[in-house]
């Protein structure tokens, strides 16, 4: 039974200045996300948004990882979730994120909220509140990383 999380990564603009974190949906067989995880996301590159193929990787090897916000533990088998997120559209007709611009954050929120339609109770909060909850957890995870000398992944609940 896999776990679904939102991995957040530090990112910089082309001038090397920090910008808002990048969000990725991650699937893991453990609640600590310390095994190989399946990563799904969108990126904004010229000429626009694209959706890279799924990546399987160890997040603790990522130098940019802030941490992971645990969203749900689901009974759906990993291959079904893989197929769902791999087939998730690049854009959604109805944006449920409550954000004003399309972004990796809005894609993650929309992909999770459409999955939650088929699995009521998957999201512990309404879709339009996911951004503010994750944003608050990002600051908490940054603080925990600064205080810890460990290279362990920081995982917190939504």
C-alpha positions in Angstrom: 0.0 0.0 0.0 1.8 3.1 -1.2 2.2 6.5 0.4 1.6 9.7 -1.6 3.6 12.8 -0.8 4.5 16.2 -2.1 8.3 16.7 -2.4 9.5 20.2 -2.3 12.8 21.4 -3.8 14.7 24.6 -3.6 15.1 26.3 -7.0 16.7 29.4 -8.4 16.0 31.6 -11.4 18.4 32.0 -14.3 20.2 34.7 -12.3 20.8 32.3 -9.4 18.3 33.9 -7.1 16.0 31.7 -4.9 12.4 31.5 -6.1 9.4 29.5 -4.8 10.1 25.8 -4.3 9.3 23.2 -6.9 6.6 20.7 -6.1 6.6 17.0 -7.2 4.1 14.2 -6.4 6.0 11.3 -5.0 5.0 7.7 -4.4 6.7 5.5 -1.9 6.3 2.1 -0.3 7.4 3.5 3.1 6.1 6.5 5.1 9.7 7.8 5.4 10.2 8.0 1.6 13.7 6.7 2.2 13.4 4.1 -0.6 13.3 4.7 -4.3 10.3 6.9 -5.0 8.4 7.6 -8.2 8.3 11.3 -9.1 5.7 13.2 -11.2 5.8 16.9 -12.0 5.6 19.5 -14.6 8.3 22.1 -15.6 8.1 25.4 -17.3 10.8 25.6 -20.0 10.8 27.4 -23.3 8.4 27.2 -25.1 6.1 26.4 -22.2 5.0 23.7 -19.8 6.0 20.1 -20.2 5.6 16.9 -18.2 8.8 14.8 -18.0 8.4 11.0 -17.8 8.2 9.4 -14.4 11.6 9.3 -12.5 12.5 6.7 -10.0 15.1 8.1 -7.5 16.3 8.3 -4.0 15.2 11.7 -2.7 17.9 11.9 0.0 20.4 12.1 -2.8 18.9 15.3 -4.1 20.9 18.4 -3.0 17.8 20.6 -3.4 15.3 18.6 -1.4 13.5 20.6 1.3 11.3 17.8 2.5 8.2 15.8 1.9 4.6 16.5 2.9 2.8 13.2 3.5 -0.6 13.4 1.9 -2.1 9.9 2.1 -1.6 6.2 2.6 -3.7 4.4 -0.1 -4.9 0.9 -0.8 -4.6 1.4 -4.5 -1.6 -0.6 -5.9 1.5 1.3 -7.0 1.1 0.3 -10.7 -2.4 1.9 -10.7 -1.1 5.1 -9.2 1.8 5.1 -11.6 -0.6 4.8 -14.5 -2.9 7.6 -13.1 -0.1 10.2 -12.5 1.7 9.3 -15.7 -1.5 9.9 -17.6 -2.5 13.1 -15.7 -3.0 15.9 -18.1 -0.5 18.8 -18.3 -3.3 21.3 -17.7 -6.8 21.0 -16.2 -9.9 22.7 -17.6 -11.1 23.6 -14.1 -8.2 24.8 -11.8 -9.1 23.7 -8.3 -5.9 25.0 -6.7 -7.1 28.5 -6.0 -3.9 29.9 -7.3 -3.9 32.7 -9.9 -1.2 31.3 -12.2 -0.6 27.8 -13.6 2.5 26.3 -11.9 3.9 23.1 -10.6 2.0 23.7 -7.4 -1.3 24.0 -9.2 -0.6 20.9 -11.2 0.1 18.9 -8.1 -3.0 20.1 -6.3 -5.2 19.4 -9.4 -3.8 15.9 -10.0 -4.4 15.0 -6.3 -7.8 16.5 -6.2 -9.0 14.6 -9.2 -7.7 11.4 -7.7 -9.5 12.4 -4.4 -12.8 12.6 -6.4 -12.5 8.8 -6.9 -11.2 8.2 -3.4 -13.2 10.5 -1.0 -11.1 11.3 2.1 -7.8 11.1 0.3 -7.0 14.8 0.9 -7.3 15.8 4.5 -8.2 19.3 3.5 -10.1 20.9 0.6 -8.0 21.3 -2.6 -8.0 25.1 -2.3 -6.4 24.9 1.1 -3.5 22.5 0.1 -1.2 25.3 -1.1 -1.4 27.2 2.2 -0.9 24.0 4.3 2.1 22.9 2.2 3.6 26.4 2.2 3.5 26.5 6.0 5.1 23.0 6.1 7.9 24.2 3.8 9.0 26.8 6.3 8.7 24.2 9.1 10.9 21.7 7.1 13.5 24.3 6.3 13.8 25.2 10.0 14.1 21.5 10.9 16.8 20.9 8.3 18.8 23.9 9.6 18.6 22.6 13.2 19.5 19.0 12.3 23.0 17.9 11.3 21.5 14.7 9.9 21.0 14.1 6.1 17.7 12.4 6.9 14.7 13.4 4.8 12.3 15.7 6.6 8.7 14.3 6.3 5.7 16.1 7.8 2.0 15.6 7.5 -0.3 17.7 5.4 
